[in-house]
Amino acid sequence: MNDCEHRLDAAAYVLGAIEDPESYREHLATCATCRAEVAELARVVDLLPATVAPAAASRELRGRIMASVHSEAELLRAAGERADQPPARARGSFAGSLWLPAGAAALAAGLAAALVLALSGGPSVPVRVRVASLSPSESGAHVVLVERGGRGELVVRGMRQAPAGDVFEVWIKRGAGAQPRPTDALFGVTNAGDASVSIPSDLRGVTEILVTHEPVGGSRHPTSAPLLHVAA
Amino acid sequence: MSRLRSSVRAGADELRRLADEELMQLVARNDADAFEVILERHADAAFALAYRMCGRQAIAEDVTQEAFLAIWRGGARYDRTRASVRTWVLGIVHHRAVDALRRHDVHARRRAGDAGLEESLEASERTDLQALDNEAARELRDALEELPREQRRVIELAYFGGFTHVEIASMLEEPIGTVKGRMRLGLHKLRDHLEGWEALPA
């Protein structure tokens, strides 16, 4: 194996301890010596979790995780069932892991109404639904993005009210490193924490959608931490 | 897709007979029951790693929950050509735990990086039922124990404590090159023990 002055960095890199992993990754793309070293040492690091003392995940923790999963699965199934029964004779096309399977669950009336707009783009346009990740302060909420033909709608359930004088504002990002751009979508939620919000931008090229609290009237740049984000 | 789905609708017992890799295909199709089997199989190992790193039950539970929900939501994509599901899940937990540690104070991180933190775990929270607690895992633990102390320390501070090599160098008042060299020597010694461990359950 040829030597490389950066080979010493491989160990720090696989341990997750290198100061600038991005530039080391760039180096790895060009250096077979370092790639081989990383591959070899990564096998060791992958086994380090096996050295920790056993501990059991509590029943409560498992229950909390599955409660979120079941709620989200239900939202997704409901949206999927609606998507699978287009108003005209042609059926939506579904392919790949991101497209919803034919749903089985009963469709909640409120959700059906919320989805009508998202589904009005014509029967042959596939519908895609994604679950949003929420900040810890909103852990009781469930939010999905329903996307069809480049148009999107956020379906919000159980969000906490915005503080007095604030509204929710929807932001979009185009590209991983891009700054969030404001949209015209400002909204509030019902007493139950529900809302349906259409996103007034074409979602093609959008990589992420964010929601923040902003003063009434909205902001040009986010002034608070995102409450949720969803990959578009 | 619906055929794959309905073929396993028969029940949880059938899901439990599937390999992790097959279950992950169902999880990618939003199958909550398949996800539950993945959670059953890996929650203890995930929590144990998070607890070893974060040292506090509440933070370790948050990290474990974040990691599994990210897996459910598809924010993390499983690629079966790269690693076993177990290794992949623990990689996500590790990543989230490092993020959590870096949000917290250095004091907590130094404790986490110190060997022997696991001794603080309450006896009632321990379990001998963990799949990890087998011959191979013990051998690896022994190999780590047998490393020269300064090599073990930099590996533990980095991997379990979430410190960067620059932080470790300043903490130990050693040159950066020395710290990196110890990491490399220590990992190579562990690697040399690896022969025969390839059968370690994923």
HADDOCK unambig.tbl for C-alpha pairs under 7 A between the chains (distance, minus, plus):
assign (segid A and resid 8 and name CA) (segid B and resid 180 and name CA) 6.36 0.50 0.50
assign (segid A and resid 8 and name CA) (segid B and resid 181 and name CA) 6.52 0.50 0.50
assign (segid A and resid 8 and name CA) (segid B and resid 184 and name CA) 6.68 0.50 0.50
assign (segid A and resid 9 and name CA) (segid B and resid 180 and name CA) 6.64 0.50 0.50
assign (segid A and resid 11 and name CA) (segid B and resid 183 and name CA) 5.81 0.50 0.50
assign (segid A and resid 11 and name CA) (segid B and resid 184 and name CA) 4.99 0.50 0.50
assign (segid A and resid 12 and name CA) (segid B and resid 165 and name CA) 6.65 0.50 0.50
assign (segid A and resid 12 and name CA) (segid B and resid 180 and name CA) 6.19 0.50 0.50
assign (segid A and resid 12 and name CA) (segid B and resid 183 and name CA) 6.54 0.50 0.50
assign (segid A and resid 15 and name CA) (segid B and resid 158 and name CA) 6.08 0.50 0.50
assign (segid A and resid 15 and name CA) (segid B and resid 159 and name CA) 5.24 0.50 0.50
assign (segid A and resid 16 and name CA) (segid B and resid 158 and name CA) 6.94 0.50 0.50
assign (segid A and resid 16 and name CA) (segid B and resid 159 and name CA) 6.63 0.50 0.50
assign (segid A and resid 17 and name CA) (segid B and resid 158 and name CA) 5.47 0.50 0.50
assign (segid A and resid 17 and name CA) (segid B and resid 162 and name CA) 6.93 0.50 0.50
assign (segid A and resid 17 and name CA) (segid B and resid 163 and name CA) 6.05 0.50 0.50
assign (segid A and resid 17 and name CA) (segid B and resid 164 and name CA) 4.00 0.50 0.50
assign (segid A and resid 17 and name CA) (segid B and resid 165 and name CA) 5.38 0.50 0.50
assign (segid A and resid 18 and name CA) (segid B and resid 164 and name CA) 5.65 0.50 0.50
assign (segid A and resid 18 and name CA) (segid B and resid 165 and name CA) 5.94 0.50 0.50
assign (segid A and resid 19 and name CA) (segid B and resid 164 and name CA) 5.83 0.50 0.50
assign (segid A and resid 19 and name CA) (segid B and resid 165 and name CA) 6.84 0.50 0.50
assign (segid A and resid 19 and name CA) (segid B and resid 166 and name CA) 6.90 0.50 0.50
assign (segid A and resid 41 and name CA) (segid B and resid 187 and name CA) 6.53 0.50 0.50
assign (segid A and resid 41 and name CA) (segid B and resid 191 and name CA) 6.93 0.50 0.50
assign (segid A and resid 44 and name CA) (segid B and resid 187 and name CA) 6.86 0.50 0.50
assign (segid A and resid 44 and name CA) (segid B and resid 190 and name CA) 6.72 0.50 0.50
assign (segid A and resid 44 and name CA) (segid B and resid 191 and name CA) 5.81 0.50 0.50
assign (segid A and resid 46 and name CA) (segid B and resid 87 and name CA) 6.32 0.50 0.50
assign (segid A and resid 49 and name CA) (segid B and resid 49 and name CA) 5.94 0.50 0.50
assign (segid A and resid 50 and name CA) (segid B and resid 132 and name CA) 5.70 0.50 0.50
assign (segid A and resid 50 and name CA) (segid B and resid 137 and name CA) 5.42 0.50 0.50
assign (segid A and resid 51 and name CA) (segid B and resid 137 and name CA) 5.96 0.50 0.50
assign (segid A and resid 51 and name CA) (segid B and resid 140 and name CA) 6.43 0.50 0.50
assign (segid A and resid 51 and name CA) (segid B and resid 141 and name CA) 4.91 0.50 0.50
assign (segid A and resid 52 and name CA) (segid B and resid 48 and name CA) 6.79 0.50 0.50
assign (segid A and resid 52 and name CA) (segid B and resid 49 and name CA) 6.42 0.50 0.50
assign (segid A and resid 52 and name CA) (segid B and resid 52 and name CA) 6.49 0.50 0.50
assign (segid A and resid 53 and name CA) (segid B and resid 48 and name CA) 6.76 0.50 0.50
assign (segid A and resid 53 and name CA) (segid B and resid 118 and name CA) 6.10 0.50 0.50
assign (segid A and resid 54 and name CA) (segid B and resid 48 and name CA) 5.68 0.50 0.50
assign (segid A and resid 54 and name CA) (segid B and resid 126 and name CA) 6.00 0.50 0.50
assign (segid A and resid 54 and name CA) (segid B and resid 127 and name CA) 6.01 0.50 0.50
assign (segid A and resid 54 and name CA) (segid B and resid 128 and name CA) 6.99 0.50 0.50
assign (segid A and resid 54 and name CA) (segid B and resid 130 and name CA) 6.10 0.50 0.50
assign (segid A and resid 54 and name CA) (segid B and resid 133 and name CA) 6.95 0.50 0.50
assign (segid A and resid 55 and name CA) (segid B and resid 44 and name CA) 6.11 0.50 0.50
assign (segid A and resid 55 and name CA) (segid B and resid 47 and name CA) 6.80 0.50 0.50
assign (segid A and resid 55 and name CA) (segid B and resid 48 and name CA) 4.76 0.50 0.50
assign (segid A and resid 55 and name CA) (segid B and resid 125 and name CA) 5.88 0.50 0.50
assign (segid A and resid 55 and name CA) (segid B and resid 126 and name CA) 4.81 0.50 0.50
assign (segid A and resid 55 and name CA) (segid B and resid 127 and name CA) 5.80 0.50 0.50
assign (segid A and resid 56 and name CA) (segid B and resid 44 and name CA) 4.68 0.50 0.50
assign (segid A and resid 56 and name CA) (segid B and resid 47 and name CA) 6.80 0.50 0.50
assign (segid A and resid 56 and name CA) (segid B and resid 48 and name CA) 6.82 0.50 0.50
assign (segid A and resid 56 and name CA) (segid B and resid 125 and name CA) 6.31 0.50 0.50
assign (segid A and resid 56 and name CA) (segid B and resid 126 and name CA) 6.56 0.50 0.50
assign (segid A and resid 56 and name CA) (segid B and resid 127 and name CA) 6.40 0.50 0.50
assign (segid A and resid 57 and name CA) (segid B and resid 43 and name CA) 5.89 0.50 0.50
assign (segid A and resid 57 and name CA) (segid B and resid 44 and name CA) 4.87 0.50 0.50
assign (segid A and resid 57 and name CA) (segid B and resid 47 and name CA) 5.52 0.50 0.50
assign (segid A and resid 61 and name CA) (segid B and resid 61 and name CA) 6.61 0.50 0.50
assign (segid A and resid 65 and name CA) (segid B and resid 65 and name CA) 6.01 0.50 0.50
assign (segid A and resid 65 and name CA) (segid B and resid 69 and name CA) 6.94 0.50 0.50
assign (segid A and resid 69 and name CA) (segid B and resid 32 and name CA) 6.36 0.50 0.50
assign (segid A and resid 70 and name CA) (segid B and resid 32 and name CA) 6.30 0.50 0.50
assign (segid A and resid 73 and name CA) (segid B and resid 30 and name CA) 6.32 0.50 0.50
assign (segid A and resid 73 and name CA) (segid B and resid 32 and name CA) 6.35 0.50 0.50
assign (segid A and resid 97 and name CA) (segid B and resid 28 and name CA) 5.63 0.50 0.50
assign (segid A and resid 97 and name CA) (segid B and resid 29 and name CA) 5.59 0.50 0.50
assign (segid A and resid 100 and name CA) (segid B and resid 29 and name CA) 6.82 0.50 0.50
assign (segid A and resid 101 and name CA) (segid B and resid 2 and name CA) 6.37 0.50 0.50
assign (segid A and resid 101 and name CA) (segid B and resid 29 and name CA) 6.88 0.50 0.50
assign (segid A and resid 131 and name CA) (segid B and resid 73 and name CA) 6.23 0.50 0.50
